[in-house]
């Protein structure tokens, strides 16, 4: 996707085009673009938030997961708890 196409998609998303938001989430997930996912999640997209948690979990990004959990996202807290359990298992 070219930069102008991406800019157009972002503009459509800002104007409430749900298909554009979905496309941006998919593209950001494929690219591993945490910043784009954060922006979409901050704009109210629960799908972007879910993708952000999934990507942070895959990367083992406990800082991002902790930020999301502290903001009240239960799935992020669950993933953090799983990481803590894994660390405890390794120690035993």
C-alpha positions as CSV (number, residue, x, y, z in Angstrom):
1,X,0.0,0.0,0.0
2,X,1.4,3.4,-1.0
3,X,1.6,6.3,1.5
4,X,-1.2,8.2,-0.3
5,X,-3.4,5.2,-0.1
6,X,-2.6,4.8,3.6
7,X,-3.3,8.5,4.3
8,X,-6.7,8.2,2.5
9,X,-7.5,5.1,4.5
10,X,-6.7,7.0,7.7
11,X,-8.8,9.9,6.7
12,X,-11.7,7.7,6.0
13,X,-11.3,6.0,9.4
14,X,-11.3,9.3,11.2
15,X,-14.6,10.1,9.4
16,X,-16.2,7.0,10.7
17,X,-15.7,4.5,7.9
18,X,-15.7,1.2,9.7
19,X,-14.3,-0.7,6.8
20,X,-11.3,1.7,6.7
21,X,-10.8,1.1,10.4
22,X,-10.9,-2.7,9.9
23,X,-8.4,-2.4,7.1
24,X,-6.1,-0.3,9.1
25,X,-6.2,-2.8,12.0
26,X,-5.4,-5.6,9.6
27,X,-2.5,-3.8,8.0
28,X,-1.1,-2.6,11.3
29,X,-1.2,-6.2,12.7
30,X,0.5,-7.5,9.6
31,X,3.2,-4.8,9.9
32,X,3.5,-5.1,13.6
33,X,2.7,-1.4,13.9
34,X,2.0,-0.9,17.6
35,X,1.8,2.9,17.2
36,X,-1.0,2.6,14.6
37,X,-2.8,0.1,16.8
38,X,-2.5,2.4,19.8
39,X,-3.9,5.3,17.9
40,X,-6.9,3.3,16.7
41,X,-7.5,1.8,20.1
42,X,-7.3,5.3,21.7
43,X,-9.9,6.4,19.2
44,X,-12.2,3.7,20.6
45,X,-11.6,0.6,18.5
46,X,-11.9,-2.5,20.7
47,X,-10.7,-4.6,17.7
48,X,-7.5,-2.5,17.6
49,X,-7.1,-3.0,21.3
50,X,-7.5,-6.7,21.0
51,X,-4.9,-6.8,18.2
52,X,-2.6,-4.6,20.2
53,X,-2.8,-7.0,23.2
54,X,-2.2,-10.0,20.9
55,X,0.8,-8.4,19.2
56,X,2.3,-7.3,22.6
57,X,1.8,-10.8,23.9
58,X,3.5,-12.4,20.8
59,X,6.4,-10.0,21.3
60,X,6.6,-10.6,25.0
61,X,6.2,-6.8,25.4
62,X,5.4,-6.7,29.1
63,X,5.8,-3.0,29.3
64,X,3.0,-2.5,26.7
65,X,0.9,-5.2,28.4
66,X,1.3,-3.5,31.8
67,X,0.4,-0.1,30.3
68,X,-2.8,-1.7,28.8
69,X,-3.6,-3.6,32.0
70,X,-3.1,-0.5,34.1
71,X,-5.6,1.3,31.8
72,X,-8.1,-1.5,32.7
73,X,-7.8,-3.9,29.8
74,X,-8.5,-7.3,31.3
75,X,-7.1,-9.3,28.4
76,X,-3.7,-7.6,28.8
77,X,-3.8,-8.4,32.5
78,X,-4.5,-12.0,31.7
79,X,-1.6,-12.2,29.3
80,X,0.7,-10.7,31.9
81,X,-0.5,-13.3,34.4
82,X,0.3,-16.0,32.0
83,X,3.8,-14.6,31.6
84,X,4.2,-14.5,35.3
85,X,3.1,-18.2,35.6
86,X,5.6,-19.2,32.9
87,X,8.4,-17.5,34.8
88,X,7.4,-19.2,38.0
89,X,7.3,-22.6,36.2
90,X,10.9,-22.0,34.9
91,X,12.1,-21.1,38.4
92,X,10.7,-24.3,39.9
